[in-house]
């Protein structure tokens, strides 16, 4: 970006830390750029600005949630900010609230000792545990498993007070109480952890690796098909261990464990953490990469009818709470493509005429 102030304000908008005064300033900057770049500025800007950007132009997305700070930064020269929200409603995530339920009552489930016990769409983990027969609460510790399904994330607090966020299609298994020697959990998929610091080691087991911490915040993502694990550290220190190697990570670093060994790399932290903040985050990615993320979340297919359409790169963020049609509207306004969804749940991408 050639305007440092614009970049600063856009980053604040993505992170949802922007003030009303700063948002107004960003609106003016973007309007100026749009006017300079568009051959029909008055007509196009007026339509786009009134339909999507102005906070007072309220578009109610749902009675259960609203879209907030959906941003698409168009690669190269035009930057489009879409800020959809209702002044009367705000997104709220409680300890046991689902962020996006489309899978019905079984969107998030709890199993005890590998046997499904209940659904977490309308009750907490503690509520379900308290209903277990008393004989289940004696002797060896129960092993609990929380599983998220398509298009759902879930967050709750582990027995030691550590907080965990599960991305879609993820699972965590943990004991109902940790012992005094070790806090050990098993994960599949992708999780973000904020581990309470104490003298008992916290161990995360995933795809043949162990990540050991005392107190820290980090993201862990497994890929069963590729047999790899990616660990990204935000605060504190962790140690990633395989059968033959171990590697220490410090804040801002990431490591990948795969069949070829352990390797360290520098991650895009905003990209890594975006799912936890209910966002799709794109960093210099083409339309195929963008739609790959959207299709996995919304459980649809996509078809790009001209391979040349994948050459342009885009950066920015879109709120994952948006209905699919709203997300496609953003891409339609902010890119050089036309996207529509068919009756067979396939996104068709063509070049704008």
N, C-alpha and C positions, 0 to 999 in steps of 0.2 A: 504494500500500500504506500502511496506517495504522500499521504497526509497523516502525520503521527497522531494528531488529535482525533481524527476520524477513527484510526485504528484503536486508540485508547477507549473511545466511546463504544465502538462495536464490541470490544472485548467485555466491557461492563454490561452491555446488553445481553451478550451470550451467557454471562455468569449471573444475570438478573440482579446486578448490584448498581443499576443506573438510577439516578435521581430524576425527578420530573424536569428540573432545569436542564440536566444533561441530555435527557431524551428530546427535549425541544431543540437543543443545539444540534443534536444529531439529525433530527428531521430537516433542519435548515441546510445542513451540509449536503445531505443526500438529495434534497430537492434541487439544490443548485447543480449537482453533478448530473442528475437526471435531465434537467433542462438543457444542459450543455451537450449531452450525449444523444438526445432523442430528436429526430426530425419533426415530430409532432408533439412537442412538450406539453402544451396546455391541455390538450385532449387526453393524452395518455396519463400524465401525472395526476390530473384531476380525478380520473376514474380510479387509478391505483391508490391514490392517497385517501380518497373518501371511503373506498371499499375495505382497505386493510390497515392503514397505518394509524390514523387518528384514534387515540384512546376513546374519544366520546362516540365514535361510530361503533356501538356495541353490537357484536355478533354472538349470540348465544349458541355455543357448540352443543351443550347438553345440560340437562338439569343436574348431572352428577359431577361434571368437570368443565373447565373452561380452558381455552388455549392461551398460553402466556408466553410472550417473547419468542415467537417463531421467527427465525432469522435465516435468510439465504443470501450469501455473499457471492455475487456473480463474478467468475474468474475474469480478470483483466481490467475492466474499466467501470462497470456499473455495480453499485452495491445497494441491494434492496433490503430494507428492514420491514418485517411483518410483525406487528405487535397486536395479537388478537386477545382481548380479554374483556371480561364483564366487570364493571365497577362494583357490582353488588356481590360478586362471588370470587373466591380465591382458592387456589389449590391448597389442600391441607393433607399432610401425611402423618397420621398418628403411628404409634409404635406397631400396631397390628393392622393398619389399613392397607388395602390393596390400591396400587396406583392406577391400574387399568384392567378391569375385569371384562373380558369378552368370552371367556371359556365357560360361563355358567357357574354353577355351584361347585364344580370340581376344578376351577381355575388354579387353586393352590390347595394341596392336600397334605395331611399329616399321617405318617405311619408310625406305629410303635412295634419294635422288634420285627420289622419287615412286613407287618400286617396293617393295612389301611385302617385308620381309626376314625378320621373325620375330615371335613372340609374347612378351610380357613377363610372362606368368603364372608362369613358373618359371625365368627367367633375366634377367640385368641387361642394360642397354644396352651397357655396356662388353664384356660377354661376346659379344654379337652383333657389335659392331664388330670385335673381335679375330678373328672368324672370317671377315671379309670377305677376298676375294682380294687379294693385295698390290697389284695394279694399281689397285684402287679407292682405295688410300691414298696415291696419288701424284698430282701435277698439281693440278687444281682441287679445292677442298674439297668433300667430300660434304655434302649437305643431308639432315639427319635429321629425321624427323617421328614424334612419339609421339602416338597417338590413343587416347582412352578411349571406351568404349561405355556402354550403359545400365547404371545402378546400379553404376558403378565409379569410384573415384578412384585417383590414382597420384601418387607423388612421387619425385623423383630430383635429382641434382646436374648442373648444366650444366658445360660444359668449363672455365669460369672459376672454378668453385667456388660460384657462385650456386645457391640452392635454389629449386625450382619445384614447386608442387602443382597438379595438374589435377583439376578437377571432372569429373563425368560428362559424356559427349558433348562433349569438348573436344579440342583439338589444338594442339601447339606444333611449330614447324619452326625448326631452328637448325643452324649449321655444326658439323662435328665438332671444329673448333678455331676460336676467334675470332682475328681479325687484330689488329694493334697499333693500328689507327685507330678501331675501333668494335666493340661487342658488340651484334649485331642479331638479334632473334628475331621470328617471326610467330606470332600466336595466334588461335585461334577458340574460342568457348565462354567458359569462366571459368577463370582461373588466379590463384594467389597467389604472389608472388615475394619472396624475400629476397635482394637483390642485394649481392654482394660489392663493397665500395668500393675503387675504384682510379681512376687518371686516365683510363682509357678509357671514353668514354660508353657507356651501356647503353641501347638503343633497342628498344621493344616496338611492333610494327606490328599494328594491329587495325582492320578495317573502315574504312579510309581515314584513320585517326588514327595519330599517333606519340606515344609516351610516353617522355620522355628522363629518365634518372636517372644518378647516379654511384654511390650506395650507399643503399639504402632498403628498406622493406617496404611492399608495397601489393597491392591486389586489383584485377584487371581483368576485366570481364565484357562480352562482346559479345552482341548480339541481332540476328541476321541478318535476321529478319522485320521488325523495326522500324528496322533500319539505325541502331543506336545502340550506344555504348560507355559504360560506367560505370567510372570509376577512383576508388578509395578509398585514401587515404594513411594509413598507420599510423605510420611513422617516416621522417625525412629530408625530402626535397623532390623533387617531380617536375614536369615540364612536359608538359601535354597539348596536342598540336598537330594542327590540321586544315589543309586547303588554304588557309583564309582567316583562321584565328584561332589564338591560343595562350593558354594559361591556366596559371598556376603554382598548385600545390596544396601546402598545409602540413598537418602531422599533424592528423588528425581531420576533414579536409575531403574532399569528393567532388565530382566533376564529371561531367557527361553531355554527350557529343557526339552530336548527332542531325542530321537533315536541316534542323532550324531553327537550328542553331548550337551553341555551347558555353555551358553554364550551370553554376554552382557551387551545391552544396547541402550541408546537414548530414546525414550518414548515421547510421543505427543501427549502430555498429561491431560489436556482438555479432551482429546479423543478418547483416552482410556476411561475417564470418569464420566463421560457424557451420559451413558445409559443410566447411571445412578441418579443423575439430575433430570431424568425423563426426557432426554434429548437424543436426536441423531446428530452427530457432529462429523462434518466432512472437511477434510484437509487436502486441497488440491486433488480432488477425485473426479473421475469422469462419470457420465450418467449411468453407465453399467454398474459401477461400484456403488453409486448412490442407491440405485434401484435394488441392488442385491441386499442391502441392509433393510430397505423398506419391505421388500417381498418376504424376507424372513420374519419380520415382525408382524406384518399383516396377513401372512400365510396366503400369498398370491404368487402368481408367476409374472414374468415380464418378457416382452419381445421388442427388440430394437430392429426396426426394419431397414436401417441403413447403417452399416458399420462405421461410416465416416462421422456419425453423430457422437461417437465415443471419444473423439479427439479433444474436445474442449474440457477444461478442468474447472472445478468449482470448489469453493470453501464456504463453510458456514454451518448453521444449525437449524433444525426443525424440531418442534415439540412433538414427542412421541405420544402424547395424549390426544392429538388430533385424529379425527376420523380420516380414513384413507383419502376420501374425496377432497378434504381440506388440504391434506399434504400435497396431493397432485395439483390442486389449484395454485399452491405456492410455486411448484416447479413450472407450471404453465406460465405464470406471470414472470418468473425470474430467469428462465432459460430460453434458448432458441429452439426449443422443442414443443411439440404438442403431445400431451399424455392423456390417455383416457382408459378407463377400466371396462372390460367387456363382460358379457353375461357369464363367461367361463372363468371369471376372476383372473384375467390376464391383463396386465398393463401394456398397452401398445404405445410405442414411441415413434413418432414421425417428425420430420422437419417442418417447422412453421413455413407456411406459404407467404 
